[in-house]
């Protein structure tokens, strides 16, 4: 037996799958939780030693004989996190995460230095947003100057796991494109943006590699630590959204994937760059050879979790309550900005419940409004895709929320598109495994013929399709218009 391994380092856990690509089945999987440091000023951080520990824990949970079958490894990691290392590869400070909103001032500083948001988008394809990596680097310079003075390597979370495996520093186009330090059109570091932080910054960034190539091979030290074979190929890897795109088969024009997790993302494959002048859609590259325009909201399943806890309901009971309420929750609208928000750009955003009357203030309406708010946030992205000429055909639904029947139905009708559910539950880890297989086959004699589209078709099993109902879709158009009015009215309070 020969297998490939996918590792997904998420915000709250690390997951690992071992996939037998000949039998087309996952033969082993494991996971381990990751803690988070949260402060009231928007700080969200983790420590490199936590990453060290969870990767080892995940490998330790896999049977030794299975680990010895692994021929290639692909790593997925939460995007944008800033892993600051010194010249010896040791951390100089904590990892500031994608959901850290404490860098709003640095975003303003970088935008001013560039001349305007419009000029930043022209240079790198992205505006400055607190979620991206660039303002986190400037934050370290502004707030932790002693740590910044020791900085010599800037990595993203998935790059850091590759470094643990290989001892080498590399970045690939997809994850790099989310740093706001990268020219998404030319696929290279954006020197003019880097200089706004430090004249030395670009040389602290890792060299770039394309998606089908390796980020090195498993080192002797890593082989001994994890119980895998020395010399195993490690593919370039990518951000979690890029790997989820592969893991859901979103590798062709017109296909969209929607991930319902702590954050919500809507992204689609494109053969050419898709640059949004408003900055709502991030102009990312894919980790499968093209581009991956993407919308990210920071508060997807957050509202349902918060209201579920408040009402003392488990997931099933909460969904049942929501199903009792009519479309539009009888006029109740929730703006779910418990963590600030990235899209729309409201780093100081706050959650609110709107439209309450004595007649509609019921558990079922609160539950429904919380569930609907997650998908209304995604609708902003769909409208943006259409305005930029993207022609959506269907949505592949993934993430923890994709298991919810009511959310599946809401998504199909709010977006007015067929929704398909991948059979597997670990899209990002599986995407890492498929990219690893692509890299393995490409490195073999005759492997240049290997295509990621063919591998996705062969190895990604799709489950049910949920089609929109014409009448329900029309009702959701009206409910979304109400949501949009509240959003427009309250946004000025949070900027």
Buried (B, 14 or more C-beta within 10 A) or exposed (E): EEBBBBBBBBBEEBBBBBBBBEEEEBBBBBBBEBEBBBEEEBBBBBBBEBBBBBBBBBBBEBEEEBBEBBBBBBBBBBBBBBBBBBEEBEBBBBBBBBBBBBBBBBBEBBBEBBEEBEBBBBBBBBBBBBBBBBBBBBBBBBBBEEBBEBBBBBBBBBBBBBBBBBBBBBBBBBBBBBBBBBBBBEBEBBEEBBEBBBEEBBEBBBEBBEBBBBBBBBBEEBBEBBBBBEEBBBBBBBBBBBBBBBBBBBBBEEBBBBBBBBBBBBBBBBEEBBBBEBBBBBBBBBBBBBBBBBBBBBBBBBBBBBBBEEBEBEBEBBBBBBBEBEBBBBBBBBBBBBBBBBBBBBBEBBBBBBBBEEEBEBBBBBBBBBBBBBBBBBBBBBBBBEEBEBEBEBBBBBBBBBBBEBBBBBBBBBBBBBBBBBEBBBBBBBBBBBBBBBBBBBBEEEEEEBBBEEBBEEBBEBEEEBEBBEEBBEBBEEBBEBBBEBBEEBBEEBE
